[in-house]
């Protein structure tokens, strides 16, 4: 079957894009492998009307609502290959099935790579977190630690005292600039230059961190900026241009979410320098509206 649009990825961005298109009475195929980035989080926060709701529940409702539209189809599978040219796009699944569409929206997300510190991974999304706007309130008034992973980590250190007393761990690699140090000290941030090597406590809780010199420092939650990688090879296969963000690459798009490849659009974490659920959903809405506009103007 020839679709108007294929959307790869069924999390906040992909589903938001699909909703605009099915409401415009366009045929949409959404493909999803069931491995969203937010699967480690117990709840989504800061999302208007959904604060505190588990991400899988939000998406379950979204898919149920999409299925109410007769022009919507969904396949649970891994999209293994994609191609695009001036005539349209195609996507091949890992089982060999191939689908064609006039437009393709990549909402494929990213994969997080945490520092190689013992105890981080099993706490990820609970007491080891990234975004203070998403999860800071839930760990408020605890002793908070920032484990630096890039120069951008200093901004986390400056922000976090609004949620709790903060220690900034440079990991002996990411020394703040002088102006940043002044801001940290003004806000009561303690700067620790000995690297964290281990997280202590019964996971998912944290009691303390262990430093390379053997000391332990009491900490209740850790903020860390993971390196990010594309969850899917599709953008690379298609030849999409990328930008380099502070935490890793993201797909370059214009303000209408069009990539550098004809007929291919991108939304969500894979195409945003900074993101959360609301930003991902908003970018998906823009992608859906922009794709519809491009179909009309064709």
N, C-alpha and C positions, 0 to 999 in steps of 0.2 A: 504493500500500500504506500502511496505517496502522501506524505503529510505536509502541511504548511510549515510546521516547526517541530524540530526535535529538541528537547531540553534534557541535557545530561546532568543529573544531580537533582534529588528531591528534597533537599533541606530547605531552609528559609528562603534562600535566593531563588532556587529552581522552582519551587512551588508558587512563589509570588509572581514570577514571570509567567508561569503557565496559567495562573488565574486570570491575568489580564487578557491573555490570548483566547482562552476558551470563552470568556465573556464577550469577546469580539467575534465569536462564532468561527474561529479558526481551528483546524484540526491539529491536535498536539499529541505527540508521543513523549512521555517522560520516562527516562531510563535511570534506574538507581540501583547501586550495589549494596545498599544497606549499611554503609560504614561512615556515617556523618562525623564530622570533627567534634561535635558537641555530645557525642555518646558517653563521654566520661563525666558529664555534669549531671547532678541530680535535678537541677532546676534552672530555668532560664529567668534572668532578672533584668529589670529595666526595659522590658518589652511591653509597650503599652497594652493594657488589658490582659496580659499573660504573665504578669510578675509572679514568680514562684512556681510556675507550671513546668513539669519535666519536658524537655525538648521533644521526646518521642511522643508525648501526648499532644503537643501542639501540632506536630507533623501528621499524627494520625487523624486529627480533626481536619487538617488542611487537605489531605488526600481524599478523605471521605467527601468533603465538599467539592473537590475537583471531579470526582467520579459522578457527581450529579449532572455534569454537563455531557451531553451526548458526543461531543467532538473530542473528548479526552480519552486517551489510552495510557496505560502504564505497564512497564515491564520491569520486573526485579531481576537484574542481570548486570554484569560488568561490561561496560562499553570499551572494547579493546582497540578499535581503530576508527579513525575518522578521516574524511577527505572533503575538500570543498573547492569549488571553482565558480566562475561567473554564472553557471547554469543552476547551481544548487549544492547540496551537501549530502553526505551519506555517513552512516555509522554502522560498524560491524560489531556484533556482540561476541563474547567469548565462546558461545556455542555455534558460531558460524552464521547466524541469522544477520541479514543486512537490511537496513531501512534507509529510505531516502526522504529528504525534505527540502523545501525551498530555503529554509533558514535553520541555523543551529545555534543554540544558546548553551554555552559552557558554564555550568554552575557546579563545577567538580570539586571545589574546596581544596584544602591543603592538609598536609600531614605535619604534625608537630614533632620536632626532635628536641628532647630535653637534654640538658647537660648530663654528662656521665657521673652523676653523684648518687651514691647508694641511698635508696629510699625515696627518691623523687617520683619515679614512674608510678608506683602503687598508690600514691596520694594525689596524682594528677586529676584536676577537676574537683577536688574536695578541699584539701588544705594546702595543696600546691597549685597555685592559680596564676593567671596572667593579668586579667582585666579587673582593675578595682571597681569600675562602674558596674561590671557584671556580678562580682562576687565579694567586693570589699565589705559591704554592709553585713554580710553573714559572718565575717571574722572580725567585726568591729571590737575595739577595746582590747584585743589580744596584742601581745608583742609580735610585731610583724617584721619579717626579713625580706630584703630584696637581694636575690642572687644575680649579680650583673652578668649579662651575656652579650651586651653590645653597648656602644656609647649612649644609646637611647635609654638604657636602664636607669641612668641618673635622673631622668624625668619621673620615672616611677618612684624613686627615692624621695624626690621633692613633693610629689602628690600625696603619698601614703599617710603622712601624719594626720590627715583629716579623718582617717579610719582608726588609727592606733599608733602607739609609740613604735618608731621604725629604726631598724639597723640596716645600713647599706653595706653589703659585702662586695668589695671590688673584685674579688677573686684574683687579686694581684694582676689584673689585666685591664680593667676599665676604671681608671682613676678619673673622678669627675674633674671638670675644668674649674678654675678658680671661682668663677661666678656661681657655678653650681654648688661648690663647697660652701660658699657663703649662704646661699639659699637653704641648703640642708641644715647648716648649723643654726640659722635663724629659726628654723622650724623644729629644732630639737632632734634632728636625725643624727644617730651615731654612725660614724664611718669605720668599718672594720676591714683591714687590708689583708688579713690572713684568710686563705681560701676555706670555704666550707667543703668538707669531704664526705659527710654522712648526715642523714636525717634520722633523728632518734625519736622513739615513742611507738606506741601500738597503732599501726596504720588503720584507718586514715588519719588519726590524730597525730599531732607533732608536739613533743615535749621540749626538744632542744635541737640544735645543730652541733655537730662536732667539727672542729677546725683542724687544719693540717698540723698545727703544733700541739694537738691533744686537748686543748681547751674545749669546753662545752658552753654554749650560749643559749639561754632559755628563749624559745621562740614558739608562738602559737600557730602561725601560718606563714607560708613562704610565697612570695611573688617572683615569678621568673618569666622572662621573655624567651620562648622556645624559638629555635631556628625553624623556618617553615619551608616545606617542599611541596611541589605539586602532587596532589593525590592521584592524578591521572596523567597519562602521557599524551592525551589528545591534543592539547594546545601546542606541544612541541611538534607532534606529527604534522599538524596543520601549518606549521611555520609561523605561528602567532609571535609578534614582537613582545618582549618582556621588559619590565622595568626592575631595577634592583632596589628593594626597600631595606630598611634597617635590620629586618629579621629574615630576609630572603626575597626571592623573586616573586613578582606578580604580573599577570597578563596586562599588557598595555591596552587601554581602551580610550575612546574619546568620551565626551560628556554624555553621549547617547548610548554608551556601552558597546559600541562597534569596535571590534578588534582590527588589527592590521590586515586581516584576511577577509576577502569579500564574502558576504552572507553569514559570517560568524560573529556572534556577540558573546560577551562574557559578563558574569555577575557574581557577587558573593566574595568569599574570602580569597578565592583564586585570582580575583581581579581588583582587590582593594589593598592599599598599603596598610591601613589599620581597619579593624572590623570588629563588630559584635553582631548579635542577632538582628537588631533593628537596622543597622547599616546594611547587612546582607539582604534583608527583606526589601529595603528601599531600593537597593541597586537592582534587585530582581524585578521590581515593579518597573523601573526605568527601562530595563532590557526588554521586558514584554511589550511595553508601550512603543518603544523604538522599533522593535521588530514588526509590530503591526503597522506602524507608519511606513516602514520600508516596503512592506508588501503592497500597501495601497499605492505607493509612489512608483512601483515597478512598471 
